[in-house]
């Protein structure tokens, strides 16, 4: 199995919180592509609370919405089920996302 390293993993939380171009530029370099993305391609929308693309705008209202709270009994079952898989992921990548 090829080595899985942190530079090949995209953290969706970071991608959404920071300028997406930072991650996209890293992906373009990793794939050996000519750089297409630029930091200036995105702006922070205080109305939406995240960055939006200058050329296409922000996500529509149905995107980026808040989900209703998850039943705590169901959440506990999910945590128990995924715990060994998360530990293996951490071990393989060296990345701990601090998932509960």
SVG drawing of the C-alpha trace seen along z (x, -y; Angstrom):
<svg xmlns="http://www.w3.org/2000/svg" viewBox="-33 -41 38 43">
<polyline fill="none" stroke="black" stroke-width="0.4" points="0.0,0.0 1.4,-3.5 2.3,-5.7 -0.5,-8.0 1.1,-11.3 -0.4,-14.5 0.4,-16.4 -2.0,-14.3 -5.0,-14.8 -7.3,-17.8 -8.9,-18.9 -12.4,-20.0 -12.7,-22.2 -9.5,-24.1 -10.5,-24.3 -13.8,-26.0 -12.4,-28.3 -9.2,-29.5 -8.7,-30.8 -9.5,-27.8 -6.9,-28.9 -4.2,-27.9 -5.3,-24.3 -6.0,-24.4 -2.5,-25.7 -1.0,-22.8 -3.2,-20.3 -2.2,-21.8 1.5,-21.5 1.1,-18.0 -0.6,-17.0 2.0,-18.8 -0.5,-21.2 0.1,-24.8 -1.1,-27.0 -4.7,-28.2 -5.8,-29.3 -4.9,-32.6 -5.4,-33.9 -7.2,-36.9 -9.9,-34.7 -11.8,-34.5 -13.3,-37.1 -14.7,-36.8 -18.4,-37.3 -19.4,-38.5 -23.0,-37.7 -22.3,-34.1 -19.4,-33.7 -17.0,-32.1 -15.0,-32.8 -16.7,-33.0 -15.3,-32.8 -15.1,-36.2 -16.0,-34.8 -19.1,-32.8 -20.1,-34.3 -21.2,-32.5 -22.9,-29.2 -26.7,-29.5 -28.9,-29.5 -29.4,-25.8 -25.6,-25.3 -23.6,-25.7 -26.7,-25.5 -26.8,-24.4 -27.9,-20.8 -30.4,-20.0 -28.9,-18.6 -28.0,-14.9 -29.7,-12.7 -27.0,-12.0 -27.8,-8.2 -27.2,-8.0 -24.1,-10.2 -22.6,-7.9 -23.3,-4.8 -21.5,-6.5 -18.5,-7.4 -18.2,-3.9 -18.5,-2.4 -15.9,-4.8 -13.4,-5.0 -11.2,-2.1 -11.3,-3.4 -10.3,-6.9 -7.4,-5.5 -6.2,-3.6 -6.5,-6.7 -4.5,-8.7 -1.8,-6.0 -1.6,-5.9 -1.5,-9.6 -0.1,-11.1 -3.1,-13.5 -5.4,-13.7 -8.5,-15.7 -9.6,-15.3 -12.8,-13.6 -14.8,-12.5"/>
</svg>
